[in-house]
Amino acid sequence: GVLLSRVRNGFFPQAASYADLAGATMGDGARRVTRVIVLGSWSLLLPYYMMAVVSSLRVAFADEVALCYWQWAIGVMVALLPFLQIRSLHHISHFAAASTAAMVAAIVVTLAVLVSSRPGGGGGGGGGGAAATTLWPREASVLGLYSSFAEFIFAYQGHSLFLEFMREMRAPHRFPRALAAANVAMCAVYTATAAVGYGTRGDAIAPFLPSSLPPGRGRLAVSLLLAFHIAVTYMIVALPLNREVHRLLFPRTADGAGAATAAHWLLLTVGQLLFGYVVANAVPFFADFQAFLGALMGAPFVFGFPALFYLRASALHGQRVPLGDRVACAVFLAVCLPLFTVLGAVSAARDVARDWGELGGPFSCELHGF
């Protein structure tokens, strides 16, 4: 993120996307290829968010509403469609603020419920005995470890949207400060949540954390707060994706207003939702899909593009790259990028194939034991 900020703010202040930086540092061919890669990655993020919203609602109303997974997904599509007609990140900033508050509340309630209902903890929600935990995974393998690394990468990466954020900031040069604050907060929250979750539930912890909460008001509150938070995240990712696709398919109406622009935007959002619906029901395994996205998308956007842009921009402007930056970029490009992308994606694909056979195939009504 710091490298991206240096390239954008120091060399190409008009750049508003990865495609813009690719074009500025490597030419129009790289611009076109990068745009396709970015749009493809955003398109795959949206099914993941839809999957998470559906999972949250199913956990919230598991005992009250008997609907299949695919039926819940249709309801989520219908609910999201009106909000997806908003065309500016500024206009959804109030949703983003409320979403952040909802996520903080969800985490606090989740940790409180996990601790109070831990097995043997006297909270009334657990059976006898402590949770089964180990320092090292019992069934560790090389591919399995890379799948876990991919999930870590996914959790911490939002890099493909960083340039869009800088474009809409009043003071883009302050982006590194915002980035540092965000990463400190994420480290604290993710570490605390993972430690409490595994410490209280051990090997029994569910891939989708709210599923590990006992029935009651706490689980209901967490699930609804999480559903709202992820729905807003869907909007934040969908908006720049729609904008770019709009410019590609309907350039004459992309930056205008009126009925034609609104109709084209509506057509794009409906198509986007239908794509997400199909993918989310074809691969409905939350953790598997998360690992797959982390490897296939996260590794290139975290380790590949920023280092490449920085080295190319420095060379074009005749600026010497400090030794520490050269070493970091070499490790990113020669070690992290190929290892995490290839091995992580292979491991995640293997997990998806296994779960299709064990838990349920595409468009199953229920996922047994998931």
MOUR-V572247 format. One record per backbone hydrogen bond with DSSP energy under -0.5 kcal/mol. CO is the residue of the C=O (numbers start at 0). NH is the residue of the N-H. Records with the same first field share a line. If there is no record, write none. Layout:
CO = NH / NH
This chain:
0 = 4
1 = 5
2 = 6
3 = 7
4 = 8 / 9
5 = 9
6 = 10 / 11
11 = 14
16 = 20
17 = 21
18 = 22
19 = 23
20 = 24
21 = 25 / 26
22 = 26
26 = 30
27 = 31
28 = 32
29 = 33
30 = 34
31 = 35
32 = 36
33 = 37
34 = 38
35 = 39
36 = 40
37 = 41
38 = 42
39 = 43
40 = 44
41 = 45
42 = 46
43 = 47
44 = 48
45 = 49
46 = 50
47 = 51
48 = 52
49 = 53
50 = 54
51 = 55
52 = 56
53 = 57
54 = 58
55 = 59
56 = 60
58 = 61
60 = 64
63 = 65
64 = 66
67 = 71
68 = 72
69 = 73
70 = 74
71 = 75
72 = 76
73 = 77
74 = 78
75 = 79
76 = 80
77 = 81
79 = 83
81 = 84
82 = 85
87 = 91
88 = 91
89 = 92
91 = 95
92 = 96
93 = 97
94 = 98
95 = 99
96 = 100
97 = 101
98 = 102
99 = 103
100 = 104
101 = 105
102 = 106
103 = 107
104 = 108
105 = 109
106 = 110
107 = 111
108 = 112
109 = 113
110 = 114
111 = 115
112 = 116
114 = 117
117 = 120 / 122
126 = 119
130 = 132
131 = 202
136 = 139
140 = 144
141 = 145
142 = 146
143 = 147
144 = 148
145 = 149
146 = 150
147 = 151
148 = 152
149 = 153
150 = 154
151 = 155
152 = 156
153 = 156
155 = 157
157 = 160
158 = 161 / 162
160 = 164
161 = 165
162 = 166
163 = 167
164 = 168
165 = 168
170 = 173
171 = 174
173 = 176 / 177
174 = 178
175 = 179
176 = 180
177 = 181
178 = 182
179 = 183
180 = 184
181 = 185
182 = 186
183 = 187
184 = 188
185 = 189
186 = 190
187 = 191
188 = 192
189 = 193
190 = 194
191 = 195
192 = 196
193 = 197
194 = 198
195 = 199
196 = 200
197 = 201
199 = 118
200 = 203
201 = 204
206 = 208
207 = 210
208 = 211
209 = 212
215 = 219
216 = 220
217 = 221
218 = 222
219 = 223
220 = 224
221 = 225
222 = 226
223 = 227
224 = 228
225 = 229
226 = 230
227 = 231
228 = 232
229 = 233
230 = 234
231 = 235
232 = 236
233 = 237
234 = 238
235 = 239
236 = 240
237 = 241
238 = 242
239 = 243
240 = 244
241 = 245
242 = 246
243 = 247
244 = 248
245 = 249
249 = 252 / 253
252 = 255
257 = 261
258 = 262
259 = 263
260 = 264
261 = 265
262 = 266
263 = 267
264 = 268
265 = 269
266 = 270
267 = 271
268 = 272
269 = 273
270 = 274
271 = 275
272 = 276
273 = 277
274 = 278
275 = 279
276 = 280
277 = 281
278 = 282
280 = 362
283 = 285
284 = 288
285 = 289
286 = 290
287 = 291
288 = 292
289 = 293
290 = 294
291 = 295
292 = 296 / 297
293 = 298
296 = 300
297 = 301
298 = 302 / 303
299 = 303 / 304
303 = 307
304 = 308
305 = 309
306 = 310
307 = 311
308 = 312
309 = 313
310 = 314
311 = 315
312 = 316
313 = 318
314 = 317
319 = 321
321 = 325
322 = 326
323 = 327
324 = 328
325 = 329
326 = 330
327 = 331
328 = 332
329 = 333
330 = 334 / 335
331 = 336
334 = 338
335 = 339
336 = 340
337 = 341 / 342
338 = 342 / 343
339 = 343
340 = 344
341 = 345
342 = 346
343 = 347
344 = 348
345 = 349
346 = 350
347 = 351
348 = 352
349 = 353
350 = 354
351 = 355
352 = 356
353 = 357
354 = 358 / 359
358 = 367
360 = 363
364 = 68
365 = 367
366 = 369
